[in-house]
Amino acid sequence: MAFENLSERLQKALRSLTGKGKISEEDINKASREIRLALLEADVNFKVVKDFIKQIKKDALGKEVQESLNPGQQIIKIVDEELTKMMGEESVSLNKSPHIPTIIMMVGLQGTGKTTTVGKLANYLMKKDKARPLLIAGDIYRPAAIDQLKQIGDNLNVPVYSELDNKDVAEIVKHGLQEADKNKNDYVLIDTAGRLEIDEQLMDELKRVTEVAHPDNTLLVVDAMTGQAATKVAEGFNADLDLTGIILTKLDGDTRGGAALSIRAVTGLPIIFTGQGEKLTDLDSFYPDRMASRILGMGDMLTLIEKAQQDYDTKEAEKMAEKMRENTFDFNDFVDQMEQVQKLGPIDQLIKMIPGMANNPALKNIQIPDNEIDHIKAIVYSMTPEERENPDILNPSRRRRIAAGSGMPIVQVNRMIKQFKQSKEMMQKMTSGNMKGLENLPGMDSPMARRAMRSMGKKFKKNKKKRLKKLKRFHS
């Protein structure tokens, strides 16, 4: 997972400061040394690290502690703010042309995932802007690059323009733009060739494509696993092409995070998107403040909420909340809920977005394989309708029958029933706005996590009347 080692090191360095009534200059120096080592180990640019530590010390020694924070929390707040500044402070959007089409040219070295990212960005634009994109196959050198782009186009139901016999990429792009003009496509995404390293031939070709296409966005696709080397690649491309932004790929890999933390500070270029996974849906807008919070283990509730709004069925969620309040949540609902959560992405990724959960050792390596959902379904479908609707009647003899019917060990059946009861209890507390007891869960003992839970509780109580009105409208 991206930033995992860096996150652990930074949290360890800052943990020693929390809870202290007063922090000395020696405490700050010690924490700064740990933070410096953590950043250098993550392959962050040396000058960036030097400036970062200098600013933290200056702010920590010069600022008065806010009344709502203890001195340790104040340092965490300063580190959070400086991490956010390092990565760009605010999210940056694509440049949009005043007339169609908006042209996006993707450039980068070979093996960064450029062609897949073209497909991911097309899918993103179709969902966000209901766009009608055209993809242009400008990589005529890599074997199967055109076939790969065509396959992506077929999966997305998006047209792909290519010329198999033409070796002049600038001319292919020119003809592709004419096709987009004819068909009124509002976005054109140009996939270009890469090399193992920057060379004159590659740059000359990309310059000629730029002269023909006049792209509104020239995006450099960078492999996050290359660390600090990514900044040199960005500087090399930017010198000749006037890049408008960066897309970081493979952020879900075994990366140390140096690229994301260094690239904006060194080049001045904004990170616009990040790719985490191989699916065409695995592309996210980059928010520096949210990434800083995740690195410091404070979660990322905004991204989690956005994911839920995008992928979660709102009506089903309201029905589920009502069942929780009325205490009628059963095994049929449990299966439905697991399928809904599965749409949001890997469980281990979602857990890290919840304040306090990122630091929970018991949840650190939690994963729910796809076949685990199938096992749960097999157990539930081996129950009678009465047993699914009334879990309390599941005595030992019924459980043995269910285990035999589903082909699962009795231990697994008992474990699943226990998980169901725990899930039901937790969700009942959350939907009623009663967070009491949840604060005692492992990993929820930090002040930030407690504040987040109290805030969530207040919001649930405040919006209770609104939710009930929605439910009445839904049922009527």
C-alpha positions as CSV (number, residue, x, y, z in Angstrom):
1,M,0.0,0.0,0.0
2,A,1.3,3.5,-0.9
3,F,2.8,5.5,1.9
4,E,2.4,2.7,4.4
5,N,6.0,2.8,5.7
6,L,6.2,6.5,5.6
7,S,2.8,6.7,7.4
8,E,4.0,4.4,10.2
9,R,7.3,6.3,10.7
10,L,5.6,9.7,10.8
11,Q,2.9,8.6,13.2
12,K,5.5,7.0,15.5
13,A,7.5,10.2,15.5
14,L,4.5,12.3,16.4
15,R,2.9,9.8,18.8
16,S,5.5,10.6,21.5
17,L,4.4,14.3,21.5
18,T,0.6,13.8,22.0
19,G,-0.7,14.0,25.5
20,K,2.2,16.2,26.7
21,G,1.3,19.3,28.6
22,K,4.3,21.2,27.4
23,I,6.8,20.4,24.5
24,S,10.4,21.5,24.7
25,E,12.7,22.5,21.9
26,E,14.4,19.2,22.5
27,D,11.2,17.3,21.9
28,I,10.7,19.2,18.6
29,N,14.2,18.6,17.5
30,K,13.9,14.8,18.2
31,A,10.6,14.6,16.3
32,S,12.1,16.6,13.4
33,R,15.0,14.1,13.2
34,E,12.5,11.2,13.0
35,I,10.4,13.0,10.4
36,R,13.5,13.8,8.3
37,L,14.6,10.2,8.3
38,A,11.1,9.0,7.4
39,L,10.9,11.4,4.4
40,L,14.4,10.6,3.2
41,E,13.7,6.8,3.5
42,A,10.5,7.4,1.4
43,D,12.9,8.8,-1.3
44,V,11.6,12.4,-1.0
45,N,14.0,15.0,-2.6
46,F,16.7,16.1,-0.1
47,K,16.1,19.9,-0.6
48,V,12.3,19.4,-0.2
49,V,13.0,17.5,3.1
50,K,15.4,20.2,4.3
51,D,12.8,23.0,3.6
52,F,10.0,21.0,5.1
53,I,11.8,20.4,8.4
54,K,13.0,24.0,8.6
55,Q,9.4,25.2,8.2
56,I,8.0,22.8,10.8
57,K,10.6,23.9,13.4
58,K,9.8,27.6,12.7
59,D,6.0,27.1,13.0
60,A,6.3,24.8,16.1
61,L,8.4,27.2,18.0
62,G,6.7,30.4,16.9
63,K,3.0,29.6,17.1
64,E,0.8,29.8,20.1
65,V,-1.0,26.6,21.0
66,Q,-4.7,26.8,20.1
67,E,-7.1,26.3,23.0
68,S,-8.7,23.2,21.5
69,L,-5.4,21.4,20.9
70,N,-2.7,20.2,23.3
71,P,0.9,21.0,22.2
72,G,1.4,17.5,20.6
73,Q,-1.8,17.9,18.5
74,Q,-0.6,21.4,17.5
75,I,2.6,19.8,16.0
76,I,0.5,17.2,14.1
77,K,-1.6,20.1,12.8
78,I,1.6,21.9,11.6
79,V,2.9,18.7,9.9
80,D,-0.4,18.1,8.3
81,E,-0.5,21.7,6.9
82,E,3.1,21.5,5.6
83,L,2.5,18.1,4.0
84,T,-0.5,19.6,2.2
85,K,1.6,22.6,1.0
86,M,4.3,20.3,-0.2
87,M,1.8,18.4,-2.4
88,G,0.1,21.6,-3.7
89,E,-2.5,22.7,-1.2
90,E,-5.5,22.6,-3.5
91,S,-6.7,20.1,-6.1
92,V,-6.3,21.1,-9.7
93,S,-8.8,20.3,-12.5
94,L,-8.2,19.7,-16.2
95,N,-8.1,22.7,-18.5
96,K,-11.3,22.8,-20.5
97,S,-11.4,24.3,-24.0
98,P,-14.1,27.0,-24.6
99,H,-15.1,25.0,-27.7
100,I,-15.2,21.3,-28.4
101,P,-13.2,19.2,-28.4
102,T,-11.0,19.5,-25.3
103,I,-7.7,17.9,-26.3
104,I,-5.6,15.8,-23.8
105,M,-2.2,14.5,-24.8
106,M,-0.7,11.8,-22.6
107,V,3.0,11.4,-22.5
108,G,5.5,9.4,-20.4
109,L,8.2,6.8,-20.4
110,Q,7.5,3.2,-21.4
111,G,5.9,1.0,-18.7
112,T,4.2,3.7,-16.7
113,G,0.7,2.5,-17.6
114,K,0.0,5.3,-20.1
115,T,-2.4,3.4,-22.4
116,T,-4.5,2.0,-19.5
117,T,-4.6,5.5,-18.0
118,V,-6.0,6.9,-21.2
119,G,-8.9,4.4,-20.8
120,K,-9.3,5.3,-17.1
121,L,-9.4,9.0,-17.8
122,A,-12.0,8.5,-20.6
123,N,-14.1,6.5,-18.2
124,Y,-13.7,9.2,-15.5
125,L,-14.8,11.9,-18.0
126,M,-17.8,9.9,-19.2
127,K,-19.0,9.5,-15.6
128,K,-18.3,13.0,-14.4
129,D,-19.1,15.1,-17.5
130,K,-21.2,12.6,-19.5
131,A,-18.5,13.1,-22.1
132,R,-18.3,11.5,-25.6
133,P,-14.6,11.0,-26.0
134,L,-12.5,9.8,-28.9
135,L,-9.2,8.0,-28.3
136,I,-6.4,8.3,-30.8
137,A,-3.8,5.5,-31.0
138,G,-0.5,7.4,-31.3
139,D,1.8,4.7,-30.1
140,I,2.8,2.9,-33.3
141,Y,6.0,1.3,-31.9
142,R,5.0,-0.8,-28.9
143,P,3.7,-4.2,-30.0
144,A,-0.1,-4.6,-29.4
145,A,-0.4,-1.0,-28.1
146,I,-3.1,-0.2,-30.7
147,D,-4.9,-3.5,-30.0
148,Q,-4.8,-2.7,-26.2
149,L,-6.3,0.7,-26.8
150,K,-9.0,-0.8,-29.1
151,Q,-9.9,-3.4,-26.4
152,I,-10.2,-0.6,-23.8
153,G,-12.4,1.3,-26.3
154,D,-14.6,-1.7,-26.7
155,N,-15.0,-2.2,-22.9
156,L,-16.0,1.5,-22.6
157,N,-18.0,1.6,-25.8
158,V,-15.8,4.5,-26.9
159,P,-14.4,5.0,-30.5
160,V,-10.7,4.6,-31.1
161,Y,-9.0,6.2,-34.2
162,S,-6.0,4.4,-35.6
163,E,-4.1,4.0,-38.9
164,L,-2.2,0.7,-39.0
165,D,0.0,1.5,-42.1
166,N,0.8,5.1,-41.3
167,K,4.2,5.7,-39.6
168,D,3.7,9.5,-39.2
169,V,2.2,10.0,-35.7
170,A,1.5,13.7,-36.2
171,E,-0.5,12.9,-39.4
172,I,-2.5,10.2,-37.6
173,V,-3.3,12.7,-34.8
174,K,-4.3,15.3,-37.4
175,H,-6.7,12.8,-39.1
176,G,-8.0,11.7,-35.7
177,L,-8.9,15.3,-34.8
178,Q,-10.8,15.7,-38.1
179,E,-12.7,12.5,-37.2
180,A,-13.6,14.0,-33.7
181,D,-14.7,17.3,-35.4
182,K,-16.9,15.4,-37.8
183,N,-18.5,13.3,-35.0
184,K,-18.7,16.2,-32.5
185,N,-16.7,14.4,-29.8
186,D,-16.2,16.7,-26.8
187,Y,-12.9,15.2,-25.6
188,V,-10.0,13.7,-27.5
189,L,-7.4,11.7,-25.6
190,I,-4.1,11.1,-27.5
191,D,-2.1,8.0,-26.5
192,T,1.6,8.5,-27.4
193,A,4.6,6.3,-27.5
194,G,7.1,6.0,-24.7
195,R,10.7,5.1,-24.4
196,L,12.8,3.5,-21.6
197,E,14.4,6.9,-21.2
198,I,14.0,10.4,-22.7
199,D,15.6,10.7,-26.1
200,E,15.7,13.3,-28.9
201,Q,13.7,11.2,-31.3
202,L,10.8,10.8,-28.8
203,M,10.8,14.6,-28.0
204,D,10.8,15.6,-31.6
205,E,7.8,13.4,-32.3
206,L,5.9,14.7,-29.3
207,K,6.7,18.3,-30.4
208,R,5.3,17.7,-33.8
209,V,2.1,16.2,-32.3
210,T,1.8,19.2,-30.1
211,E,2.1,21.6,-33.1
212,V,-0.7,19.7,-34.8
213,A,-3.0,19.1,-31.8
214,H,-2.5,22.2,-29.7
215,P,-3.5,20.2,-26.6
216,D,-5.4,21.9,-23.8
217,N,-3.8,19.5,-21.4
218,T,-0.4,17.7,-21.7
219,L,-0.3,15.2,-18.9
220,L,2.8,13.3,-17.9
221,V,2.0,9.8,-16.6
222,V,4.5,8.8,-13.9
223,D,5.1,5.5,-12.1
224,A,4.9,6.3,-8.4
225,M,7.2,3.4,-7.6
226,T,10.1,5.2,-9.3
227,G,10.3,7.5,-6.3
228,Q,12.5,10.6,-6.6
229,A,13.6,9.7,-10.2
230,A,10.0,10.7,-11.2
231,T,10.9,14.3,-10.6
232,K,13.8,14.2,-13.0
233,V,11.6,12.6,-15.7
234,A,9.0,15.4,-15.1
235,E,11.7,18.1,-15.4
236,G,13.0,16.5,-18.7
237,F,9.5,16.3,-20.3
238,N,8.5,19.8,-19.0
239,A,11.6,21.4,-20.6
240,D,10.4,20.6,-24.1
241,L,6.6,20.2,-23.8
242,D,5.2,22.7,-21.3
243,L,3.3,20.0,-19.2
244,T,0.1,21.1,-17.5
245,G,-0.1,18.3,-14.9
246,I,0.9,14.9,-13.6
247,I,-0.9,11.6,-13.3
248,L,0.7,9.3,-10.7
249,T,0.1,5.6,-11.4
250,K,0.7,2.4,-9.4
251,L,0.0,4.3,-6.1
252,D,-1.3,1.0,-4.7
253,G,2.0,-0.7,-5.3
254,D,5.0,-1.1,-2.9
255,T,5.8,2.6,-3.3
256,R,7.6,4.7,-0.7
257,G,5.7,7.9,-1.6
258,G,8.7,10.1,-2.7
259,A,7.2,10.9,-6.1
260,A,3.9,12.2,-4.7
261,L,5.7,14.3,-2.0
262,S,8.5,15.7,-4.2
263,I,7.1,16.2,-7.7
264,R,5.0,19.4,-7.0
265,A,7.7,21.0,-4.8
266,V,10.5,20.4,-7.4
267,T,8.7,21.0,-10.7
268,G,5.8,23.2,-9.7
269,L,3.5,20.8,-11.7
270,P,0.3,19.8,-10.1
271,I,-0.7,16.1,-9.5
272,I,-4.2,16.0,-11.1
273,F,-5.0,12.3,-10.8
274,T,-3.8,9.1,-9.2
275,G,-4.2,5.6,-10.4
276,Q,-4.5,2.8,-7.8
277,G,-5.3,-0.6,-9.5
278,E,-5.8,-2.1,-13.0
279,K,-9.5,-1.6,-13.4
280,L,-10.7,1.3,-15.6
281,T,-12.6,2.7,-12.6
282,D,-9.3,3.0,-10.6
283,L,-8.6,6.7,-11.2
284,D,-9.1,9.4,-8.6
285,S,-8.8,13.2,-8.5
286,F,-5.8,14.2,-6.3
287,Y,-6.5,16.2,-3.2
288,P,-3.3,17.2,-1.3
289,D,-5.1,17.8,2.0
290,R,-6.8,14.4,2.0
291,M,-3.6,12.6,1.1
292,A,-1.8,14.4,4.0
293,S,-4.5,13.3,6.4
294,R,-4.2,9.7,5.2
295,I,-0.4,9.7,5.5
296,L,-0.8,10.9,9.1
297,G,-3.4,8.2,9.9
298,M,-6.3,10.7,10.3
299,G,-8.4,9.0,7.6
300,D,-10.1,10.5,4.6
301,M,-13.8,10.6,5.2
302,L,-14.5,13.0,2.3
303,T,-13.2,10.5,-0.3
304,L,-15.1,7.7,1.4
305,I,-18.3,9.7,1.3
306,E,-17.8,10.5,-2.4
307,K,-17.2,6.9,-3.2
308,A,-20.3,5.9,-1.3
309,Q,-22.4,8.6,-3.1
310,Q,-21.1,7.4,-6.5
311,D,-21.4,3.6,-6.0
312,Y,-23.9,3.1,-3.1
313,D,-27.6,2.8,-3.8
314,T,-29.1,5.7,-1.7
315,K,-32.6,4.2,-1.5
316,E,-31.2,0.9,-0.4
317,A,-29.1,2.7,2.2
318,E,-32.2,4.6,3.6
319,K,-34.2,1.3,3.8
320,M,-31.2,-0.4,5.6
321,A,-31.0,2.5,8.1
322,E,-34.7,2.2,8.8
323,K,-34.4,-1.5,9.4
324,M,-31.5,-0.8,11.8
325,R,-33.6,1.6,13.8
326,E,-36.6,-0.7,13.9
327,N,-34.3,-3.7,14.8
328,T,-35.6,-5.7,11.8
329,F,-32.2,-6.1,10.1
330,D,-31.8,-9.7,9.0
331,F,-29.5,-12.0,7.1
332,N,-31.0,-11.1,3.7
333,D,-30.1,-7.5,4.4
334,F,-26.6,-8.5,5.6
335,V,-25.9,-10.1,2.2
336,D,-27.2,-7.0,0.4
337,Q,-25.1,-4.8,2.5
338,M,-21.9,-6.8,1.9
339,E,-22.6,-6.6,-1.9
340,Q,-23.0,-2.8,-1.7
341,V,-19.8,-2.3,0.3
342,Q,-18.0,-4.6,-2.2
343,K,-18.7,-2.0,-4.9
344,L,-16.8,0.7,-3.0
345,G,-13.4,-1.2,-3.3
346,P,-11.1,-3.3,-1.2
347,I,-12.0,-3.4,2.5
348,D,-8.4,-2.7,3.6
349,Q,-8.4,0.6,1.5
350,L,-11.8,1.7,2.9
351,I,-10.8,1.1,6.6
352,K,-7.7,3.4,6.2
353,M,-10.1,6.2,5.2
354,I,-11.9,6.0,8.6
355,P,-10.4,8.3,11.3
356,G,-8.6,6.1,13.9
357,M,-8.9,2.9,11.9
358,A,-5.7,3.4,10.0
359,N,-3.7,2.9,13.2
360,N,-5.5,-0.1,14.4
361,P,-3.0,-3.1,14.4
362,A,-5.9,-5.6,14.3
363,L,-7.2,-4.1,11.1
364,K,-3.8,-3.3,9.5
365,N,-3.7,-6.3,7.1
366,I,-7.4,-7.1,6.9
367,Q,-8.6,-8.3,3.6
368,I,-11.8,-9.9,2.5
369,P,-11.3,-12.1,-0.6
370,D,-14.0,-12.1,-3.2
371,N,-14.7,-15.8,-2.5
372,E,-15.4,-14.9,1.2
373,I,-18.6,-13.1,0.1
374,D,-19.6,-16.3,-1.9
375,H,-19.0,-18.4,1.3
376,I,-21.3,-16.0,3.3
377,K,-24.0,-16.2,0.6
378,A,-23.7,-20.1,0.6
379,I,-24.3,-20.1,4.4
380,V,-27.2,-17.6,4.2
381,Y,-28.9,-19.4,1.3
382,S,-28.7,-22.7,3.3
383,M,-30.9,-21.2,5.9
384,T,-34.7,-21.4,5.8
385,P,-36.6,-18.2,5.1
386,E,-37.6,-18.1,8.8
387,E,-34.0,-18.4,9.9
388,R,-32.8,-15.6,7.6
389,E,-35.5,-13.3,9.0
390,N,-35.1,-14.4,12.7
391,P,-31.4,-15.0,13.4
392,D,-32.1,-15.5,17.1
393,I,-33.6,-18.9,16.5
394,L,-30.3,-20.3,15.2
395,N,-29.6,-23.0,17.9
396,P,-26.7,-25.5,17.6
397,S,-28.7,-28.1,15.7
398,R,-29.8,-25.6,13.1
399,R,-26.3,-24.4,12.7
400,R,-25.0,-27.9,12.1
401,R,-27.7,-28.4,9.4
402,I,-26.7,-25.1,7.8
403,A,-23.0,-26.0,7.8
404,A,-23.8,-29.4,6.1
405,G,-26.0,-27.7,3.5
406,S,-23.5,-25.0,2.6
407,G,-20.4,-27.2,2.7
408,M,-18.8,-24.9,5.3
409,P,-17.2,-26.0,8.6
410,I,-19.4,-25.3,11.7
411,V,-16.7,-23.0,13.0
412,Q,-17.1,-20.8,9.9
413,V,-20.9,-20.7,10.3
414,N,-20.6,-19.7,13.9
415,R,-18.0,-17.0,13.0
416,M,-20.3,-15.5,10.3
417,I,-23.2,-15.4,12.7
418,K,-21.0,-13.6,15.2
419,Q,-19.9,-11.1,12.6
420,F,-23.5,-10.5,11.7
421,K,-24.4,-9.7,15.3
422,Q,-21.4,-7.4,15.7
423,S,-22.2,-5.6,12.5
424,K,-25.8,-5.1,13.4
425,E,-25.0,-3.7,16.9
426,M,-22.5,-1.2,15.5
427,M,-24.8,-0.1,12.7
428,Q,-27.7,0.4,15.1
429,K,-25.5,2.7,17.2
430,M,-24.4,4.7,14.2
431,T,-27.9,5.1,12.6
432,S,-29.4,6.2,16.0
433,G,-26.5,8.7,16.5
434,N,-25.4,6.9,19.6
435,M,-21.6,6.6,19.3
436,K,-21.2,5.5,23.0
437,G,-19.1,2.4,23.1
438,L,-17.7,2.8,19.6
439,E,-15.0,5.1,21.0
440,N,-13.6,2.2,23.0
441,L,-12.9,0.2,19.9
442,P,-9.2,-0.5,19.2
443,G,-7.7,2.3,17.2
444,M,-10.4,4.8,18.1
445,D,-8.5,6.2,21.2
446,S,-6.8,9.2,19.5
447,P,-8.3,12.7,20.1
448,M,-8.9,13.2,16.4
449,A,-10.7,9.9,16.0
450,R,-12.9,10.8,19.1
451,R,-13.7,14.2,17.7
452,A,-14.7,12.6,14.4
453,M,-17.0,10.1,16.1
454,R,-18.6,12.9,18.2
455,S,-19.1,14.9,15.0
456,M,-20.7,12.0,13.2
457,G,-23.0,11.4,16.1
458,K,-24.2,15.1,16.2
459,K,-24.8,15.0,12.4
460,F,-26.9,11.8,12.6
461,K,-29.0,13.4,15.4
462,K,-29.3,16.7,13.5
463,N,-30.4,15.1,10.3
464,K,-32.8,12.5,11.8
465,K,-36.0,14.5,10.9
466,K,-34.7,15.0,7.4
467,R,-34.0,11.3,6.9
468,L,-37.4,10.3,8.2
469,K,-39.1,12.8,5.8
470,K,-37.1,11.2,2.9
471,L,-38.2,7.7,4.0
472,K,-41.9,8.8,4.2
473,R,-41.6,10.2,0.7
474,F,-39.9,7.0,-0.5
475,H,-42.5,4.7,1.0
476,S,-45.4,6.8,-0.3
